[in-house]
Amino acid sequence: MQQNGITAVALPRLGDPSVIPLWFGEGDLVTPEFIRDSAKQALDEGHTFYVHTRGLPALRSEIQTYLYNLYGVALHEDRISVPGASMLCITIAVQMTLRTGDDALIVSPHWPNIETACRVAGANIFTVRQRQTPAGWALTAQEIIDAATPQTRLIFVNSPCNPTGWVMSSKDQALMVQFCRERNIMLIADEVYHRHDYSRPAAPSFVEVAQADDPVVIVNGFSKAWAMTGWRVGWVVAPSALVQQWAIMSECFNTGANVVSQHACITALKQGEPLIAKLKSQYSEGRALVQQYLGHHPKVELSQPDGAFYAFPKIRGIASSRAFAEGLLAEEDVGVAPGYTFGDGNDEYIRICFALSSERLEEGLRRIVRYIDSTAL
């Protein structure tokens, strides 16, 4: 096992105030006061004890209401679990699905921790790569299906995608569910960027097409849409047949999500729509700035993302994305994620998080352009 390339580049300068941090998936807005106040109130009221391993009933109910309001789907509350952070949700789903020697198929470019979680379970890793086109990153359900092997037991889809911003259509989601139902393949759908779709209020979701008995685990969370990266709370919508297993596995992994954070998440769901709109407006400005600075640069190939809050440009002539990222950090005090860590075929790419405030992001982009122009590529 190896450390992922994002932390490998970032850790030596983590917390350095001179660095413009475009490497991790978060902005620079502190979690808003109304959410923080809810956590303080929970502490003052003495909510410091064990709670249900699948999450506070009030939070699960609020998630149920939120998904109904957003997608018009009436889910049974028992299918919703809140075991801890979204990555923990993914890890539990992987552990419940894979055995040594099974095949896991990951839509790539992909966040590196997904591959690591599957390797820990003993799986063989296969990827199916999105195609970069002038109109954006593209991949069809049929391409994913064609990449499956007879030993495929798990397919991982992240839409909107980190790092490319690719968004899977509802039609393709339905085809994926049908295929996984017929083959009894577990589909893990990572939808943590669901509110960051730049053409509609929310990205298409597998909750709209998967039935209660389908082998589909839908992962979501509070980090991105509500600016709560440090609170470490995610949720899953799981098949009805696995409700008890989620309680058991949650107990083994984490005993339950942080109770104070859960109370804050209830408030975020009840009062957070104006915040979501504000953040999305900021990210839209960031996306436009990236296009302005890099979209027409002669050494850069950039496909505008349809969702999430990352750009994944190809820098022509890069021999090593890690060396490029380390050089940029050393010479310009800008942190980006090296492309190699997002899977094979990405070593000429870097990932830029454009969730920061416009002033800091624009300065970071100026420095990136200056570094590209001054470096022999």
C-alpha positions in Angstrom: 0.0 0.0 0.0 1.1 3.5 -0.8 0.1 7.0 0.4 -2.1 8.7 -2.1 -0.4 11.4 -4.1 -2.5 14.3 -2.7 -1.4 13.9 0.8 2.1 13.0 -0.3 2.5 16.4 -1.9 0.5 18.3 0.7 1.7 17.0 4.1 5.1 18.8 4.2 3.3 22.2 3.8 0.0 21.4 5.4 -1.3 24.4 7.3 1.3 26.8 5.9 -0.5 30.1 5.5 1.7 31.1 2.6 0.3 28.3 0.5 -2.9 28.8 -1.7 -4.4 25.3 -1.1 -6.1 24.1 -4.2 -5.2 20.4 -3.4 -8.0 19.2 -1.1 -11.7 19.1 -1.8 -12.9 22.0 0.3 -13.3 25.7 0.2 -12.2 28.4 2.7 -15.6 29.1 4.2 -15.9 28.1 7.8 -19.0 26.1 8.5 -21.7 28.7 9.0 -22.7 29.9 12.4 -26.2 28.4 12.5 -24.7 24.9 12.1 -22.0 25.6 14.7 -24.5 26.9 17.2 -26.5 23.8 16.9 -23.5 21.7 17.9 -22.8 24.0 20.8 -26.4 23.6 21.9 -26.1 19.8 21.7 -23.1 19.9 24.0 -24.9 22.2 26.4 -27.8 19.9 26.5 -25.6 17.0 27.4 -25.7 15.0 24.1 -22.5 13.1 24.8 -23.6 9.5 25.1 -23.8 6.5 22.8 -26.5 6.6 20.2 -27.8 4.1 17.7 -25.0 2.7 15.5 -27.1 3.6 12.4 -27.5 7.2 13.4 -29.9 9.4 15.4 -33.5 8.5 14.4 -34.2 12.3 14.0 -31.3 12.6 11.5 -32.3 9.6 9.5 -35.8 11.0 9.3 -34.5 14.4 8.2 -32.4 12.7 5.5 -35.5 10.8 4.3 -37.4 14.1 4.1 -34.5 15.9 2.3 -34.3 13.2 -0.4 -38.0 13.2 -0.9 -38.1 17.0 -1.3 -35.1 16.8 -3.7 -36.0 13.8 -5.8 -39.6 13.0 -5.0 -38.8 9.5 -3.9 -40.3 8.1 -0.7 -37.6 5.9 0.8 -38.2 3.7 3.8 -36.3 5.2 6.8 -34.8 1.8 7.6 -32.7 1.9 4.4 -30.9 5.0 5.7 -27.8 4.6 7.9 -25.4 7.2 9.3 -22.3 5.2 10.4 -19.7 8.0 10.2 -17.8 9.8 7.4 -18.7 9.1 3.8 -15.4 7.3 3.2 -16.3 5.0 6.1 -19.6 4.3 4.4 -17.7 3.3 1.3 -15.3 1.2 3.2 -18.1 -0.7 5.0 -19.9 -1.3 1.7 -16.7 -2.6 0.2 -16.0 -4.9 3.1 -19.6 -6.3 2.9 -19.2 -7.0 -0.8 -15.7 -8.2 -1.7 -13.7 -11.2 -0.9 -10.1 -12.0 -1.8 -9.9 -12.7 -5.6 -13.1 -10.8 -6.5 -12.9 -8.2 -9.2 -13.8 -4.6 -8.5 -14.5 -2.2 -11.4 -13.9 1.5 -10.8 -15.0 4.3 -13.1 -11.8 6.4 -13.5 -10.3 8.9 -13.1 -11.1 8.3 -9.5 -10.4 9.4 -6.0 -7.4 7.1 -4.9 -8.8 6.0 -1.5 -11.6 4.1 -3.4 -9.0 1.9 -5.0 -7.2 1.4 -1.7 -10.3 0.3 0.1 -10.9 -2.3 -2.5 -7.3 -3.5 -2.3 -7.6 -3.9 1.5 -10.5 -6.2 0.8 -8.2 -8.4 -1.4 -9.9 -7.5 -4.7 -8.4 -7.3 -8.2 -8.7 -3.7 -9.5 -10.0 -2.9 -12.9 -10.9 0.5 -14.2 -12.9 1.9 -17.1 -11.7 5.4 -18.0 -13.8 8.4 -19.0 -13.0 10.0 -22.3 -11.9 13.7 -22.4 -13.8 15.5 -25.2 -14.1 19.2 -26.1 -17.7 19.1 -24.7 -16.6 17.5 -21.4 -15.7 14.2 -19.9 -17.8 11.3 -21.2 -18.6 7.7 -20.4 -21.7 5.6 -21.1 -23.3 2.8 -19.1 -22.6 0.4 -21.9 -18.9 1.1 -21.7 -18.9 0.3 -18.0 -20.9 -2.8 -18.6 -18.5 -4.0 -21.4 -15.6 -3.6 -18.9 -17.1 -6.0 -16.4 -15.6 -9.5 -16.0 -17.3 -12.7 -15.0 -15.7 -12.2 -11.6 -16.8 -8.6 -11.1 -18.6 -8.3 -7.8 -18.5 -4.5 -7.3 -18.8 -1.5 -9.6 -18.0 1.9 -8.2 -19.5 5.0 -9.8 -18.8 8.6 -8.6 -21.2 11.1 -10.1 -20.7 14.1 -10.1 -17.1 12.9 -10.4 -14.0 13.8 -8.4 -11.8 14.8 -10.3 -13.4 15.3 -13.7 -16.9 16.7 -13.0 -18.5 14.1 -15.2 -22.2 13.5 -14.5 -24.0 10.2 -15.3 -27.4 10.6 -16.9 -30.6 9.1 -15.3 -30.9 6.9 -18.4 -27.5 5.4 -17.9 -28.1 5.1 -14.2 -31.2 2.9 -14.9 -29.1 0.8 -17.3 -26.5 0.3 -14.6 -29.0 -0.8 -12.0 -30.6 -3.2 -14.4 -27.2 -4.8 -15.3 -26.2 -5.1 -11.6 -29.6 -6.5 -10.7 -29.3 -9.2 -13.4 -25.7 -10.1 -12.5 -26.0 -9.6 -8.7 -23.1 -7.1 -8.7 -23.0 -4.5 -5.9 -23.1 -1.0 -7.3 -21.6 1.6 -5.0 -22.8 5.1 -6.1 -20.8 8.0 -4.5 -23.1 11.1 -4.7 -21.4 13.4 -2.3 -21.3 16.2 -4.9 -25.0 15.8 -5.8 -25.8 19.5 -5.2 -22.9 20.7 -7.4 -24.5 20.2 -10.9 -24.2 23.3 -12.9 -27.2 22.7 -15.1 -29.9 21.8 -12.5 -30.6 22.0 -8.8 -29.2 18.5 -8.1 -27.5 15.8 -10.2 -29.4 12.7 -11.2 -29.4 10.2 -8.4 -29.6 6.4 -8.1 -32.3 6.8 -5.5 -34.5 7.7 -8.4 -34.0 4.4 -10.3 -32.9 1.8 -7.7 -35.6 -0.3 -6.0 -35.4 -1.4 -2.3 -34.1 -4.9 -3.2 -31.6 -3.8 -5.8 -27.9 -4.4 -5.0 -27.2 -0.6 -4.8 -25.6 1.3 -2.0 -25.8 5.1 -2.4 -23.3 7.1 -0.4 -23.7 10.8 0.4 -22.6 13.2 3.1 -22.5 16.7 4.5 -18.9 17.7 3.8 -19.3 19.3 0.4 -22.8 20.7 0.1 -22.9 22.2 3.6 -19.2 23.1 4.1 -18.8 20.6 6.8 -15.6 18.7 5.8 -14.3 18.4 9.4 -17.5 17.1 10.9 -17.1 13.7 9.4 -20.7 12.6 8.8 -22.0 10.8 5.8 -25.0 8.6 5.1 -26.0 5.6 2.9 -29.2 4.4 1.3 -28.8 0.6 1.3 -30.8 -2.4 0.1 -33.6 -3.4 2.6 -32.1 -6.8 3.0 -28.9 -5.3 4.4 -30.4 -3.0 7.1 -29.3 -5.2 10.0 -25.8 -5.8 8.5 -25.3 -2.0 8.4 -26.0 -1.8 12.1 -23.5 -4.6 12.8 -20.7 -3.3 10.6 -21.2 0.3 11.8 -20.7 -1.0 15.4 -17.5 -2.8 14.4 -16.0 0.1 12.5 -17.0 3.2 14.4 -19.7 2.5 17.1 -21.6 5.3 15.5 -21.1 8.8 14.0 -20.1 11.6 16.3 -23.3 12.5 18.2 -22.7 16.3 18.4 -22.0 16.4 14.6 -25.2 14.5 14.0 -27.2 17.2 15.8 -25.5 19.8 13.7 -26.4 17.9 10.5 -30.1 17.9 11.4 -29.9 21.7 11.5 -28.0 21.8 8.2 -30.7 19.8 6.5 -33.5 21.9 8.0 -32.1 25.3 7.4 -29.3 24.8 4.8 -30.8 25.5 1.4 -29.7 29.2 1.3 -26.2 28.0 2.2 -26.2 25.4 -0.6 -27.3 28.1 -3.1 -24.6 30.5 -1.8 -21.8 27.9 -2.1 -23.0 26.8 -5.6 -22.9 30.4 -6.8 -19.3 30.7 -5.4 -18.3 27.5 -7.1 -19.8 28.6 -10.4 -17.7 31.7 -10.2 -14.6 29.5 -9.6 -15.4 27.3 -12.5 -15.6 30.4 -14.8 -12.3 31.7 -13.4 -10.6 28.4 -14.2 -12.0 28.5 -17.8 -10.8 32.1 -18.1 -7.2 31.4 -17.1 -6.7 27.9 -18.4 -9.4 27.3 -21.0 -7.4 28.8 -23.9 -3.8 28.3 -22.7 -1.8 26.8 -25.5 -0.2 24.2 -23.2 -3.4 23.2 -21.5 -6.3 20.9 -22.5 -9.3 21.7 -20.3 -12.7 20.2 -20.4 -15.2 22.2 -18.4 -16.7 20.1 -15.6 -20.4 19.6 -15.5 -20.4 19.0 -11.8 -18.4 18.8 -8.5 -15.9 21.7 -7.9 -12.7 20.5 -9.6 -10.9 21.1 -12.9 -8.8 18.3 -14.2 -6.6 20.0 -16.9 -4.0 18.2 -19.0 -0.7 20.1 -19.1 1.0 19.2 -22.3 4.5 18.0 -21.9 4.4 17.0 -18.2 6.7 14.0 -17.6 5.6 13.6 -13.9 2.5 15.2 -12.4 4.0 14.8 -9.0 7.2 16.6 -10.0 5.0 19.3 -11.5 2.9 19.7 -8.4 6.0 19.7 -6.1 7.7 22.3 -8.3 4.6 24.5 -8.4 4.4 24.3 -4.6 8.1 25.1 -4.1 8.3 28.0 -6.6 4.8 29.5 -6.4 3.3 28.4 -3.1 0.3 26.9 -4.8 -0.9 23.4 -3.9 -2.6 21.1 -6.5 -3.2 17.4 -6.6 -1.0 15.4 -9.0 -3.0 13.5 -11.7 -1.2 10.2 -11.3 -2.9 9.5 -8.1 -6.3 9.4 -9.8 -5.5 6.2 -11.8 -3.6 5.1 -14.9 -3.4 7.5 -17.8 -3.5 10.7 -15.8 0.2 11.6 -15.3 -0.1 14.7 -17.5 -3.0 16.0 -15.5 -3.4 18.0 -12.3 -6.5 18.5 -10.2 -7.5 22.0 -9.1 -10.1 22.6 -6.5 -12.0 25.8 -7.4 -14.1 26.0 -4.2 -12.0 28.8 -2.7 -13.1 32.4 -2.6 -12.6 34.1 -5.9 -9.8 36.4 -4.8 -7.6 33.6 -3.5 -8.5 31.3 -6.4 -7.7 33.9 -9.0 -4.3 34.5 -7.5 -3.6 30.8 -7.4 -4.5 30.5 -11.1 -2.3 33.4 -12.0 0.6 31.6 -10.3 -0.2 28.3 -12.0 -0.1 30.1 -15.4 3.1 31.8 -14.5 4.7 28.5 -13.6 3.5 26.7 -16.7 4.9 29.6 -18.9 8.2 29.6 -17.1 8.7 25.8 -17.1 10.2 23.9 -20.0 7.5 21.4 -20.9 
